[in-house]
């Protein structure tokens, strides 16, 4: 990128480089978290290639490439050529007037006071209200910031009333989710193909199977992790998944499935499953929807799968007896364990990362993913640590190593360190492995108050004791 950034680069060489880059089928991957669009546009202007300037700029809108180098982007956006290009584009592609919801519930207001969203009059705790959250990032997604209105006020706001109807009936249009005009500080999705789909969707030409194939195979997007020494003086060896283009983006496939579901495509998704990777149906188990989970169970032919996922994704801490049920279920279905390991490695919905919440627990269907409740799904794999790369490598690295945090990209693994260790200690206990004592001592030696509290909450040592008693 420094090559494009430097004003001293040879224009002929730059032009040749940009032309060759534009011919690459994955050139679009640059339209996210790198300032590729800004520097490409600058050079096209210097080279006098105005039509290519406009084409690249519109491509940036389609892929939602806004804000990777925000100050530079705003300077370019003020150019008359690009202002006119944006006006022409949005005139030809008007946005929907319906702002979708991601949360809707009716009942007593749970907080002391709030202003009515429609009438702006005060609401008091206990008043009967509709609470809701908009999909748009113009509004906060936090539970403490949910909007509220008295039901009788909806007659004065037909757009909101219509959005509530669409939310309840899964009747939104894909166009309702296209927010490309919003000047957000960063792209809403790290995976550019999702923005392209939202910006270019046409019901007449939409190929759902092709979109899902792309979602299951898109380049980049893996979740980086580092396994490093617990203390600086220990061995410096480490295992890792390096940071790559659009890192942590694969988890957003779950949000794409959410949009498709809210647009009425859930039956079509099930029809497309035979042409998708064998592990793909497990993504649908993330939805807190009994019917969807039962359909996945029937499709995969695994008796009891839906009930076990209800337990694995329960929004609470599991008792030891419940944990043992998940462990035994996984042991009975080794092929399921293999598929789950693949699914968790690519989409990482077992992690809890406030910087990259995937699934986002502020979406009502995914509320059970808050507070790392999602990580209990790892218990399915306790008897087969080799099925998940991070688990396998952590075991191979030995008790002196741990999943490292330190940056937003790695926080999901660091936050769920206790869950990974619970799995490994349980595996060593169940297999009567002599390494168990060393692992427990190393983990306890690393316990600070927070870590000890986490292990106590998820009942790590009680589970180990229970597994040691099994024959």
Secondary structure as UniProt FT lines:
FT   HELIX           2..5
FT   TURN            7..8
FT   HELIX           11..22
FT   TURN            25..26
FT   HELIX           27..30
FT   HELIX           36..46
FT   TURN            47..48
FT   HELIX           50..62
FT   TURN            63..64
FT   TURN            68..69
FT   HELIX           70..77
FT   HELIX           80..92
FT   STRAND          101..108
FT   STRAND          113..115
FT   TURN            117..119
FT   STRAND          122..124
FT   TURN            125..126
FT   STRAND          128..134
FT   TURN            137..138
FT   HELIX           143..145
FT   STRAND          147..149
FT   HELIX           151..156
FT   HELIX           158..169
FT   HELIX           174..177
FT   TURN            180..181
FT   HELIX           192..200
FT   TURN            203..205
FT   HELIX           208..217
FT   STRAND          225..229
FT   TURN            232..233
FT   STRAND          239..241
FT   TURN            245..248
FT   HELIX           250..252
FT   HELIX           253..262
FT   TURN            263..264
FT   HELIX           266..272
FT   HELIX           273..275
FT   TURN            278..279
FT   HELIX           280..286
FT   HELIX           290..300
FT   TURN            303..304
FT   HELIX           305..312
FT   HELIX           320..332
FT   HELIX           334..347
FT   TURN            349..350
FT   TURN            361..362
FT   HELIX           364..381
FT   TURN            382..383
FT   HELIX           385..387
FT   HELIX           389..397
FT   TURN            399..400
FT   STRAND          401..403
FT   TURN            408..410
FT   HELIX           411..415
FT   HELIX           417..430
FT   TURN            431..432
FT   TURN            434..435
FT   HELIX           436..445
FT   HELIX           449..457
FT   TURN            458..459
FT   HELIX           460..468
//
